[in-house]
Amino acid sequence: MKYVRFLEENIAREGIIQKGSVIEEITGNIYDHFQVTGKKHDLEKVKLLSPCSPTKVICVGLNYKDHAREMQMPLPKEPIIFLKPAETVIGPDEEIIYPIISKQVDYEAELAIIIKNKIRDIGVEEALSHIFGYTCANDVTARDLQKKDGQWSRAKSFDTFCPLGPWVITDLDTNNLEIKLLLNGVVKQQSSTKEMIFSPAKIVSFISQITTLNPGDVIITGTPAGIGTMQKGDKVEVFIEKIGKLSNRLSIKK
């Protein structure tokens, strides 16, 4: 299933994409039970929104072997996690706002997990049953502030610093998907999810031992090698095989 949130007549709506470019509108709880309304929309004529509205975004750092090699760092023994506020989330084609207080804003292409149920203390063997689906993410980072602070909270937490989308794909095998990032059409990151150190199931289980996860919460699973800097006006695109492409532009606003 390919699930989307979209804006129609200034109202946020939900739907399922059928036959490539037709959205069938739905009502109800997408994570539990929903109904198809019979109303259809042209995908090309609606504004897509972030595919979920999380209570929190939990992020995993240093989760690709190629990125660890690039950074000349040892592989972690367990997931390294940090948080982004819900206010960082934006959707496809929305602008990433360049913070006035930063001089270096970087891209990080990532696979995002969308949680299906309210869960706490679950095992690895049951974790996949609590995943609603997957989408593309960009873990935007004010790298100069990260280095200055010696920790990640401020650098990762600016409004608009977590683009998600364009939709959620359910029932997806994520063991070996191509993941890449293009900056103004030039490939800057290109890897595979097989390079992940910790699998989605391991990550969800690990985080659930720490905090309750709610339906619609997002876990972004780390970035591969090739992170780099964006300039104002740049177009950045995250592509993940079998999911699609998430496009955003870094704001040129002062």
Secondary structure, DSSP 4 states (H G I P E B T S, - for coil): -EEEEEEETTEEEEEEEETTTEEEEEEEETTTEEEEEEEEEEGGGSEE--S---S-EEEEES-BHHHHHHHT-PPPSS-EEEEE-GGGEE-TTPEEPPPTT-S-EEE-EEEEEEE-S-B-S--HHHHGGGEEEEEEEE--EEHHHHHHHSSSHHHH-STT-EEEEEEEE-S---TT-EEEEEETTEEEEEEEGGGBSS-HHHHHHHHHTTS-B-TT-EEE----S--EEE-TT-EEEEEETTTEEEEEEE----
